[in-house]
């Protein structure tokens, strides 16, 4: 399995199953990434124990946030939900703000990796397709993380809110710049199309119930998003 910074050996059009086989990140390996990126904050140094408890903490956070909202959740609620003591919880997080910062950090990191993973694809429009498909595949694997960040951004402290917004604008800019490099669209047209494309991508992890009820899977949805983008480019081609 490649490291997180390596380009993925995938064509522009790939399936969710293809992505799962190629990506260095999934629902299991993610815990190691979180531990490594926050090792300076976590006092538990035994890796296996830390990974298990991180999984418990974040799974409980998403359950509580869905039930009553992250803003209303307390660390005592989190202790009850995880079965951990307050001292045990403090070994990993010292506040709700730190918890939300860790969630924001991993989403920002994943979005940054999208550009790296598909940087070797030569054609700009193919690169855009791969990034959009990759974004959808990540949000399919890690739906609670993406759902949390979208819904809870407004409740985050100002600095985290700015970082979350900057992360979204960063991937949007990458798509816009890549579309502009293709040559058919102006800079402003590329920016607007990138914004539209990401709005469609976000609809997938925000309204999974709607597409599930319609029998639409992530590959079908990705094909539709890509078709919209390619059709818009073709109009000006």
N, C-alpha and C positions, 0 to 999 in steps of 0.2 A: 504494500500500500504506500503511495507517495506521501511526502510530508505536506503540510498544509500550504506551503508556499510554492509547490511545484505545479506546473501546468498539467491539466488533466488530459489523458489520451482519449479524447472524445471528438467526434465530428460535430458540426454545428447542430444537426438535428439528432438528438438522442432521447431515449425514453427515461422514465423515472428509474426503471430497473437498471439501465445502463449507468445512470448517474450513481446509484447506490453502489454498484461494483467499483466504480472509478474513484469516487470521492474519499478523501482521507478522514472525513468527518461524518458521523452519524449519531444516533441517539445514545450510543454507548461511549464512543471515543470522545464525545463532547466534554465529558466530565474531566478527562485528563487535561484538555485544553483549558478549562476553567481553573482547575487546580494550578496549572503551570503559570497562568496569567495572573493569579492572585496569591501565589505562594508567599509573598511578603506580608500578606494580611492574615494568612491562615496559620494558626499555631500548631495544628496537628500535622506532623511530618510523616506519619505512616501513610503511604500513598493509598493502599487498598481501603483502609478505614476512611480516609478523607473522601475518596471517590464515592463510596457508599453513602456517606452522610450528606455530601453535596447533592446527590440525587434525591435523597429524602427531603432535604430543605427546599429545593427548587420545585419538586413535585407538589409539596404541601403549599408552597407560596402560590402556585398557579391555581390550585384548588380553592384556596381561601380568597384569592383575588377574583375568581369567577363567581364565588358565592356572595361575597359581601363588598368586594372592591378592595384594592390594595391600600387605599388611603385609610380605610376603616380597620384594616388588619393591624394587630399589635404583635410584638415579639412573643408575648405570652401565648397568644393564639397559635403562633408558629410552634412554640414548644409543645403545646397540647397536641397539635396535628402531627408533629414528627415523633412525639414520645421522647424528645431530648430534654435534658435539663437546661436551665438558662445558662449555666456555665458552659455546658457542652455546646450550645448554640453560639455563644460568644467566641468559641474557639474558631468559628468560621466567619461569623458576621457580628459586627458590633452595633449595627443600627439598620433600620429599614432603608435608609439612604444608601448605605453600602450595598445592601442586597440589590436594590434597583440599579445601582451603578454597575454591578457585576453582570446583570442581565443586559443592560445597555451596551456594555463593553463587548460582550460576546456577539451580539447582533451586529454591531459596528465592524467587528473583526471579520465576521462571515461575509458581509457586504464588500469589504475591501478585498477579500480573497477571491471573489467572483471575477474581478478584473484580472487577477494573477492566473487563475485556473485556465482561462480561455485566451490568454494573451498570444499564444502561438498560432491561432487561427488567422490565416492571412487576409481573407476578405472582410472588410469592415461590417457589412450587413450580416454576414455569417457570425461574426463575433457578437453582434447585438443579439442575434437569435440565441446563441449559446448562453449569454449572460441572463437573458430573460428566462430561458428554460432552467438554468441553474438556480436562479432566484426562486422560481416556483417549486423546484424540487427540494430546496432547503426548507422552504416554508411548509412543504408537505411533511417532511420529516420532523420538523421542529415547530409545529403550528402553535403550541402554547407560548413559546418564546416570542414569536412574531406578533401574535395576537395581543400579548401583554404589552409589548412596547408600543403598539399602535394605540391601544385604548388608554394606557396609563401615562403616556408622555406628558399630558397636561398636568398630572399630579406630581411630577418629579421636581426636585429643586432646580432653580434657574440654570445652573451650570450644566447639569445633566440634560435638561431640556434642550439647551443649545447644542450639546454634543449629539443628541439623538437627531435633531433636525439637520445638523451638519452631515451626519451619516447618510440620511436619506438624500440630501442634496448632492452628496458626493457620488453616489451610484447613479443618480439622475444625470449629473454632469458627464460622467464617463460614457453613458449611453448616448447622450446628446453629442458629445465630441466625436464619438465613433460614427454616428449617423452622418454628421457633417463631413467627416473624412471620406465617406462613400461618394459624395459629390453631387447627389441629386437634389438635396435640400439645402436651404439657406441655414445659417446659424440659428435664427429665431424659429424656423420651422422644425429644425432638429430638436431644439429645446422643448418645444411644445409637444412633439411626438414622443419624446422620452418621458415627459410628464404623464401623458395619456397612457403610455405603456405600463409605467409603474403603478398607476391607479388601477389598471386592470389586474396586475399582479397582486396588489394588496387585496382586491376583492376576493381573491381565492382563499387567503387565510382568514379573512374576516367573515366570510359568508359560506363556509364549507357546507353548512346545512342545506343551502339552496341548491348547490351543485350536486350534492349527494342525493337529494330528493329527485333531481332530474337525471340521475344516472351518469353524470359527467365526471370522468376521472381526471387526474392531473395532466396526463399526456394529451387528452382531447382538449383540455382547457389551454394548454401550452400551444398546441397547434393553432388554435383560434387566435390567441394573442399575437403569435408570430405572423399569421396571415394578415391581420389588420395592419401591422407595421410594414410588412413587405408590400401590401397593396398601396399604402400611402406613399411609399418611396417610389413605386412603379408609376404612379400618376405623374410624378415630376421627372421620371427617368428619360 
